[in-house]
Amino acid sequence: MSSSAPRRLAVLRSHLRPDDPAAPTEERDPRPAAPAVSTSTCAGGDGDGGGEGCVFCRIIRGDAPAYKIYEDDVCLCILDSHPLAPGHSLIIPKCHYPSLEATPPPVVAAMCSKVPFLSNAIMKATECDSFNLVVNNGAAAGQVIFHTHFHIIPRRSGDKLWPTESFRRCSIEPNETSGLVSCIKEQLCSTLESSKAEAASLPKES
């Protein structure tokens, strides 16, 4: 793991649990706090290839180096330059989309369809039998490069990568949950109705 990997892990931990005692503080680490990966300055989300500031777009164009392990017409898989574990890899769409919700469903489906194939190869190569599939979508979720991507992170028993794995979960509260379920269903119905209206407005093929 590179020297910047522990700081990156701490950043991810802080999003999972802001009061994580394992996160570095100025007292523990006097070095200036700096993200391991710079925030991307990608422009636009229309699949046009992104801005000059997008490191993933530069990699896809061949303008920046990367360890490529798989490539097809839709997506690319590379090793993370600051891995949380050996074999930590990223699945990246070749067109630029800044977030998961901005990524067309067929592109997401193509990326997801490669997960079993790629994760199996990565686990065998790293002699692991488990992995995390992670999507950091949005700044509050820890996304620092605003070009959609999936993380495949090989796991070993006892590696203690996520401190949250030892936390005891609280039981769901029926009174609070019923309102949340209703709200989510309303949002889903609204989205489906909008999709149907858009489809109905499209010109039909003769």
HUWOCOR-V625429 format. One record per residue. RES is the residue in one small letter. SS is DSSP state (@ for helix, = for strand, . for the rest). Layout:
# HUWOCOR-V625429
res ss
RES SS
RES SS
This chain:
# HUWOCOR-V625429
res ss
m .
s .
s .
s .
a @
p @
r @
r @
l @
a @
v @
l @
r @
s @
h @
l @
r .
p .
d .
d .
p .
a .
a .
p .
t .
e .
e .
r .
d .
p .
r .
p .
a .
a .
p .
a .
v .
s .
t .
s .
t .
c .
a .
g .
g .
d .
g .
d .
g .
g .
g .
e .
g .
c .
v @
f @
c @
r @
i @
i @
r @
g .
d .
a .
p .
a .
y .
k =
i =
y =
e =
d .
d .
v .
c =
l =
c =
i =
l =
d .
s .
h .
p .
l .
a .
p .
g .
h .
s =
l =
i =
i =
p =
k .
c .
h .
y .
p .
s .
l .
e .
a .
t .
p .
p @
p @
v @
v @
a @
a @
m @
c @
s @
k .
v @
p @
f @
l @
s @
n @
a @
i @
m @
k @
a @
t @
e .
c .
d .
s =
f =
n =
l =
v =
v .
n .
n .
g .
a @
a @
a @
g .
q .
v .
i .
f .
h .
t .
h =
f =
h =
i =
i =
p =
r =
r .
s .
g .
d .
k .
l .
w .
p @
t @
e @
s @
f .
r .
r .
c .
s .
i .
e .
p @
n @
e @
t @
s @
g @
l @
v @
s @
c @
i @
k @
e @
q @
l @
c @
s @
t @
l @
e @
s @
s @
k @
a @
e @
a @
a @
s @
l .
p .
k .
e .
s .
